[in-house]
Amino acid sequence: MGVETVVTSSDSKRGAKRARVLLAAKLQTPSGTIQARLRDLSRKGALVECAATPPVGAELVFERGTTTVPARVAWAASGRVGLEFEYPIDETELLVHIGRAKEPAATPPRYGRPSIALGMSATERKLAKAWSVAVGLNLPERGD
C-alpha cells in the first residue's frame, strides 16, 4: 500500500502533515506488548488500531521497524488510540521503505526481422529446423 499525504489547514488544531497508511506496529506498555495497525502518522503523533486499548494518559513506547518513540495516549475509543509522541519524529524515516509498486520491466523493443524461431526454446528450434529441412526451407541459426 502507498502513502496518502493529507495536509491540514494552518488554522486547524493539528498543524502537522499526516500520512494515511496501513502498517504493522507495536505498543510497549507496562502490562506487555500490544500488536497494532498504524493508520495515520505525523511528526507529532499517530492513530493506531489495536484489540487491547490502553487507557487515556497511559505512557508507552510506539514501535515500527527500527523506530521507537515514547508516547502518551491522548484519546482512546473502541479499538482506536490516538498517540502523542514525546518529541517530534522524522516520519519519512518510518515510511522510507514504502513506495509505489514497481512497473514490470519492459521487454526492450526488437528491431530485427521477424523470425519463425522467435521465442522458441532450444528443443523447439531443433524441431523447427528439422521440419524446415523436410519441407525445403532454410531457417536462420539463431531466432533471438
Contacts in CASP RR format, 6 or more apart in sequence:
PFRMAT RR
TARGET T0000
AUTHOR 0000-0000-0000
METHOD contacts of the structure
MODEL  1
MGVETVVTSSDSKRGAKRARVLLAAKLQTPSGTIQARLRDLSRKGALVEC
AATPPVGAELVFERGTTTVPARVAWAASGRVGLEFEYPIDETELLVHIGR
AKEPAATPPRYGRPSIALGMSATERKLAKAWSVAVGLNLPERGD
1 21 0 8 1.000
1 22 0 8 1.000
1 98 0 8 1.000
2 21 0 8 1.000
2 98 0 8 1.000
2 99 0 8 1.000
2 100 0 8 1.000
3 19 0 8 1.000
3 20 0 8 1.000
3 21 0 8 1.000
3 95 0 8 1.000
3 98 0 8 1.000
3 99 0 8 1.000
4 19 0 8 1.000
4 20 0 8 1.000
4 21 0 8 1.000
5 17 0 8 1.000
5 18 0 8 1.000
5 19 0 8 1.000
5 20 0 8 1.000
6 17 0 8 1.000
6 18 0 8 1.000
6 19 0 8 1.000
6 20 0 8 1.000
7 17 0 8 1.000
8 14 0 8 1.000
8 15 0 8 1.000
8 16 0 8 1.000
8 17 0 8 1.000
8 18 0 8 1.000
14 42 0 8 1.000
14 44 0 8 1.000
16 42 0 8 1.000
16 43 0 8 1.000
16 44 0 8 1.000
16 45 0 8 1.000
17 42 0 8 1.000
17 43 0 8 1.000
18 40 0 8 1.000
18 41 0 8 1.000
18 42 0 8 1.000
19 40 0 8 1.000
19 41 0 8 1.000
19 42 0 8 1.000
19 91 0 8 1.000
19 95 0 8 1.000
20 39 0 8 1.000
20 40 0 8 1.000
21 38 0 8 1.000
21 39 0 8 1.000
21 40 0 8 1.000
21 41 0 8 1.000
21 95 0 8 1.000
21 98 0 8 1.000
22 37 0 8 1.000
22 38 0 8 1.000
22 39 0 8 1.000
23 37 0 8 1.000
23 38 0 8 1.000
23 64 0 8 1.000
23 98 0 8 1.000
24 35 0 8 1.000
24 36 0 8 1.000
24 37 0 8 1.000
24 38 0 8 1.000
24 64 0 8 1.000
25 36 0 8 1.000
25 37 0 8 1.000
25 38 0 8 1.000
25 46 0 8 1.000
25 48 0 8 1.000
25 62 0 8 1.000
25 63 0 8 1.000
25 64 0 8 1.000
26 33 0 8 1.000
26 34 0 8 1.000
26 35 0 8 1.000
26 36 0 8 1.000
26 62 0 8 1.000
26 63 0 8 1.000
26 64 0 8 1.000
27 33 0 8 1.000
27 34 0 8 1.000
27 36 0 8 1.000
27 48 0 8 1.000
27 50 0 8 1.000
27 54 0 8 1.000
27 60 0 8 1.000
27 61 0 8 1.000
27 62 0 8 1.000
27 63 0 8 1.000
27 81 0 8 1.000
28 60 0 8 1.000
28 61 0 8 1.000
28 63 0 8 1.000
28 68 0 8 1.000
29 54 0 8 1.000
29 58 0 8 1.000
29 60 0 8 1.000
30 59 0 8 1.000
30 60 0 8 1.000
34 50 0 8 1.000
34 51 0 8 1.000
34 52 0 8 1.000
34 54 0 8 1.000
35 50 0 8 1.000
35 51 0 8 1.000
36 48 0 8 1.000
36 49 0 8 1.000
36 50 0 8 1.000
36 81 0 8 1.000
37 48 0 8 1.000
37 49 0 8 1.000
37 50 0 8 1.000
38 46 0 8 1.000
38 47 0 8 1.000
38 48 0 8 1.000
38 64 0 8 1.000
39 46 0 8 1.000
39 47 0 8 1.000
39 48 0 8 1.000
39 49 0 8 1.000
39 80 0 8 1.000
40 46 0 8 1.000
40 47 0 8 1.000
41 47 0 8 1.000
41 91 0 8 1.000
41 94 0 8 1.000
41 95 0 8 1.000
42 91 0 8 1.000
43 85 0 8 1.000
43 88 0 8 1.000
43 89 0 8 1.000
43 90 0 8 1.000
43 91 0 8 1.000
44 84 0 8 1.000
44 85 0 8 1.000
44 88 0 8 1.000
45 71 0 8 1.000
45 82 0 8 1.000
45 83 0 8 1.000
45 84 0 8 1.000
45 85 0 8 1.000
45 89 0 8 1.000
46 62 0 8 1.000
46 71 0 8 1.000
46 82 0 8 1.000
46 83 0 8 1.000
46 85 0 8 1.000
47 80 0 8 1.000
47 81 0 8 1.000
47 82 0 8 1.000
47 83 0 8 1.000
48 62 0 8 1.000
48 80 0 8 1.000
48 81 0 8 1.000
48 82 0 8 1.000
48 83 0 8 1.000
49 79 0 8 1.000
49 80 0 8 1.000
49 81 0 8 1.000
50 79 0 8 1.000
50 80 0 8 1.000
50 81 0 8 1.000
51 79 0 8 1.000
53 76 0 8 1.000
53 77 0 8 1.000
53 78 0 8 1.000
53 79 0 8 1.000
53 80 0 8 1.000
53 81 0 8 1.000
54 60 0 8 1.000
54 73 0 8 1.000
54 76 0 8 1.000
54 81 0 8 1.000
55 73 0 8 1.000
55 76 0 8 1.000
56 73 0 8 1.000
56 74 0 8 1.000
56 75 0 8 1.000
56 76 0 8 1.000
57 72 0 8 1.000
57 73 0 8 1.000
57 74 0 8 1.000
58 72 0 8 1.000
58 73 0 8 1.000
59 70 0 8 1.000
59 71 0 8 1.000
59 72 0 8 1.000
60 70 0 8 1.000
60 71 0 8 1.000
60 72 0 8 1.000
60 73 0 8 1.000
60 83 0 8 1.000
61 68 0 8 1.000
61 69 0 8 1.000
61 70 0 8 1.000
61 71 0 8 1.000
62 68 0 8 1.000
62 69 0 8 1.000
62 70 0 8 1.000
62 71 0 8 1.000
62 83 0 8 1.000
62 85 0 8 1.000
64 94 0 8 1.000
65 94 0 8 1.000
67 89 0 8 1.000
67 93 0 8 1.000
67 94 0 8 1.000
69 85 0 8 1.000
69 86 0 8 1.000
69 87 0 8 1.000
69 89 0 8 1.000
70 85 0 8 1.000
70 86 0 8 1.000
70 87 0 8 1.000
71 83 0 8 1.000
71 84 0 8 1.000
71 85 0 8 1.000
71 86 0 8 1.000
72 83 0 8 1.000
72 84 0 8 1.000
72 86 0 8 1.000
73 81 0 8 1.000
73 82 0 8 1.000
73 83 0 8 1.000
73 84 0 8 1.000
74 82 0 8 1.000
74 83 0 8 1.000
74 84 0 8 1.000
75 81 0 8 1.000
75 82 0 8 1.000
76 82 0 8 1.000
115 140 0 8 1.000
115 143 0 8 1.000
115 144 0 8 1.000
116 128 0 8 1.000
116 132 0 8 1.000
116 139 0 8 1.000
117 124 0 8 1.000
117 125 0 8 1.000
117 128 0 8 1.000
117 139 0 8 1.000
117 140 0 8 1.000
117 142 0 8 1.000
117 143 0 8 1.000
117 144 0 8 1.000
118 143 0 8 1.000
118 144 0 8 1.000
119 143 0 8 1.000
119 144 0 8 1.000
120 128 0 8 1.000
120 143 0 8 1.000
125 139 0 8 1.000
125 143 0 8 1.000
128 139 0 8 1.000
129 139 0 8 1.000
132 138 0 8 1.000
132 139 0 8 1.000
END
